[in-house]
Amino acid sequence: MPDRNDVEVLISGAGPAGLGVALFLDEQGVVAEIVDPEERPSDDEVGIALRRSTVARLAACGVTFEPGVEARVIDSVAVYEGPGKRSAELLDPREAAGVVVPRFLLLKKLADELHAREVPIHWSHRVAHIDLDRRIECEIEGLGIDTTGYAIMAAERVVETSTKRHPPYLIAADGANSLVRQQLRIPWRQIGEAQRIVTFELETADDAGGNARIVVGDATVELWPLPGNAIEMMVIEPRLPIHDPPDLDDVHALLDAHAPGHAPAIRGVLGANVRRIVPGFAEPSHVGPVWLLGSAARVLPAPAYSIDQTLRESHRLAHAFGEALRTLEPPERIVGRPQHSDS
């Protein structure tokens, strides 16, 4: 990893938050650089809902999605209280409309655009130590893989290089278990019980159309159409036992229990995963020149539009950094200023 003295913002983490803020910083003329301990971008195919205004903001930066092929256009999001009772409109139709794209595709599009702009992304690098005595001093470790064993091979990450960096600002976008946040001992306030979330990518008998549904009851079920004959079904805190791995029987049982009549005919399971989240937030969200972003700063109780919200926050933070570096005014005075509506 070359020692660049011109970097104005170092970003830890190459997920949607890190890549998004790097793109928006580049739009502001701010020199940014990204490090991430992983070897390559995530290949997670879970669908991500993006509002129309967020899609437009990304398109203005060169990141676009081909409707029907790469992205499913969402015309509306209907919210139901229980299996059959439609609620009053909880989501502004203008803002609910947008697209659903696979997470890996969003990451690829962001990374490709950053590459075209010559914004460096250093994979297999991590922020190992931070000193904030007078200014930021970061120790960046370059990671490799060491294999051992003969009959049974084992691999572990090892430190191959170490570089000192002194960026004016550091943005920690390194996830809910943020190492930067832990190193700086920024408190994390839990705001709810841990939640189990089961996500399915399902093949449907017919095209699912452009209408998404959220059914709120004993468990929350979100049904998001995907490109082709497919939908994503997300169940938050299911009240039924789930197989390991989850299968088609689980899909039918969950739909019957929590969202009967809301899904099209299902042909099969294309993919499934189970994860747990702990809703909470960091307090404060920044310490001097170090800022937290995305799930390093906040994990929402419900995942709908969570990455969309992260991209919006990335845009606001990038704008604040751009102004701060131009005017020498602290970013925290700029972040809280009212902005024009995104609608």
N, C-alpha and C positions, 0 to 999 in steps of 0.2 A: 504494500500500500504506500504510494508516494506521499511525502510530507508536503502538503499544500498549505501555504501561508495565506492564500487569498480567500479561503473558505470563510463565509460569514455565518453560516448556520450548518452545524453538523447534526445529522438526523440518525438516531438509533432506532432501527426497525424498518423493514421494507414490506410491511403489509399495506392495506389500503390507506391507513392514516399517514404512514411515512412517505409512501410514493405520492399520495395526493398532495401533501403539503409541499413536497419537493417540486412538484409540477407548478403549483400555484406560486411558490417562491420564485421560480424561474420566470414566470410571467411578470413578477414584480421587479425583475432585474437583480434579484438577490442570489449570490453564489452559494449553492448548497451542495452537500455531499452526504451519501447514505452509507451506513454500515449495517450488516445483518449477520448474525451467527450461522444462519442456515446456508446450505450449499447452493440452493436454487429457490425460485419462487414456489409457493404452495400450489399443489395441484387439486385443491379442494373444489369440488363441483357444486357445492351448495349454492342455491340461487340467492341473489342479492337484489332487493327492491330499491330502485333509485327513482326519486321524484323527477317530474318533468324539468323543473328548474335546475336540478343537479345535473341532469343529462345535458341541458343546454350549456351549463357552465363548463362541463368537461369538453363538450364539442368545441367551445370557443378556444380551448387549449389544444385542440387536435386529436382528442380521444373520442371516437365515435363508434357506434354499434349498428350493424346492419339489421334492420327490423325483420323479424320472421326467421332469420338464419342464426344470428348471434344473440339476439335479444327478443323477448316476448313483450310486445307493447301492452301495457295495462291501461284500460280505459276507466276503470272504477274499482274501488275497494268498498265492499259492503260489510258492515259490522252487525253481528247478530248476538242477542242476549239469549243464550240457550240455543237448542237445535233449530227452532223454527221462527222465533220472534225477531224480526228485523228491528234494530235499534234506530233511534234518531241518528242522523248523519254525524258521526264523530270525526270523520276525516273530510276536509275540504276537497271536493271532487277535483278542483284545479290542481291541488297539490298531491292528491292520491295518485292521479294519473302519472304514468312514467313508463319504466321498463323493468323487467327482471332479467338479469344476466348471471352466468356462472361466476363465482368468485375468482377462479383461476383466470378467466378471460379478462376481468377487470384488471387484475394484477398484471397480466401480460400486456394489455393495452397501455397501462400507465408506464410500465418499465420500458416498452418499445419507444414511447414518446420521449421519455427521459433520455434514453440512449441517443435518439435523433438530436436531442438538444445538447448532448455531451455532458449531461449531469451524471457524475460517477455513482455507481452502485457497487459497493465492495461486499460481495458475498463472502461467507466464512470469516467475517471480522466482527468483533464485539467490543463494546465499551467495558473495559475491565476495571477501571478505577477512575474516580472523579475527585478532584481537589478544588474547592471553591474558596480558598483562603483569600486571594485577591482577585483572581480571574480564573476562568475555567482552565483546568489542566486535565486532559483526558489521556488515559493510557489505552491505546487501541491494540488488541491482540488479534493476530492473524492465525486462523485455526486450520489444522490439517487432520488427516485420519491416520491412526496407527493401528495396524492389524497384527494380531497375535494368534498363536495356536496353530495346530497342524490338522489334526482330525476334525476339530471343531474350531472354525475361525471366529474371532471376535474383533470388533472394531471399536475404537474410542477416539473422541476428539482430543487433539493435543495442541498446545500453543507452539507455533513455529516462529512467529515474529512479534515484536512489541514496539510500538511507535508512540511518542508523545505528541499530543496536539493541543493547540490553544485557540479554539474557535471563540468568537465573541458570544455566540449563543449555541445552546444545545437543546434539541427537541427530542424528548423521549417518547417514541411511538412503538415501544417494544412490548406491548401486550399487558394483559391483566396481572401477570407476575413480573412486571417491569423490574429489571435489575437496576436501572438508573434510580427508580423510585426507592427501591430497597437500600441502595447505597447511600442515598441522601436522607434516609429514614423519614420520609414523608408519610404521615399517618394515613391509613386507609380506613374509612368508615363504612361498615357494612349496613345496608339499608333494607335488607330482607333476607329470608331464608334462602339457602342454596336451592337452585331449581334444576330439575332434570328436563332436558329437551331432546326429543327424538325427532330426527329429520329423515324423511323418505323422498327419494326421487322416483316417481311412479310413471309407468307407461299407461296411457289411457286408450280406450277403444276409439275415441273420436277426439278431434281438436277441442281443447278446453276453452277456447275463446279468450277474451281479454278482460274478464272480470275476476278479481281476487275476492276471497271471502275470509273473514275472521269471525270465528264462533267462540264466544266467551261464556264459560260455564264452570262446571267442576274442573275442567281442564280447558285451556285455550288451544284451539286448532286454527292454524293458518293454512290456507290453500292458495298457492300462487301458480298460475299457468306458466309453463316454460315453452321455449321454441319446440316446434314439432308436436306430436301427440304425447305430451307429458305434463305433469304438474309436480310441484314440490309441496309436500305436506309436512308441516311443523307442528308438533304437539308439545305444549308446555305443561309440565307436571301431569302426565297421564296417570289415571287412577287404576290402571290395570297392570299386571305383570307383563314384561316384554321378553321375548326370546333373545338369545345372544348367539348370532346376530339377529336383529329384528327381521321378520319375514312377512309374507303376504297375509298370513293369518292374523298377525298383529295389526296390519293396516285395516282389515275389515272389522276386527274387534274394536279398534279405536274409533273408527268412523261410526260404527253402530252405537257406541257408548256416548260419544261426545259431539258428533256432527252428522247425524243421519240425514240423508237426502241432499247433502251439500256438495258431494264430490261426483264427478262423472264416473262411468264404468271403468274399473281398474283392470288392466291386463297383467301387470307384473311389476316387480320391484327392480328398479335399475340400480339403486344404491341406498344405503341406510347408515346412519350413525347415531350414537347416543353421547351426549356430553352434559356436563354440569357447569352452571355458572353461579357465581356469588355476586349478587347485585351490590354495588357500593361505589364510592368515589374517593379520590384523593383530596386531602385538605391540608395545605393549599394546593392549587394546581400548578404553581410554579414557585421556584426558589431562586431569587436573583435572576441570572441569565439562563436558567434551566427551566424548560417548560414541558409539561406532560400533555399528551394528546392521545385521543382514541381510548381504547380500553385500559391504557396505562393511567388515564385520568378518571374514567368513569365506565362502569359496566351497568347497562340498563336492565331493569327487571324483565322487560319484554324485548325480543330481538327485532321486531318489525322496524325497518328503516334505520337500524342502528348504524350501519355503515354509511348510509346516506347522511345521517346526522354528523358522523365523523368527518365526511368530506366537506360538509358545510362549515364545520368548525375549523377544518384545515384551511379553507379559503379565507375565513375571517382572520385566523392567526397569521397566515402569509401576508395578508394586506397590512396587518398591524406591524409585522416585522419590516415590510417594505417601507412604511412610513417612518418607523423608528430609525432605520438606518439612514434614511434621507434627512430626517429632521433632528436626529440625535435625542429624540424624546423617548422615554421608556415605553416599551410595548404595552405594559399593563394599563397605561393611561389611554391607549388607543383601542384595545380589545373591547372595552366596555362601551364604546361610543355607539349610539343608535345608528343603524344602517337602513338603507332602503329595503322595502319588502322584496322577497325572493319570488313572489308568485308570478 
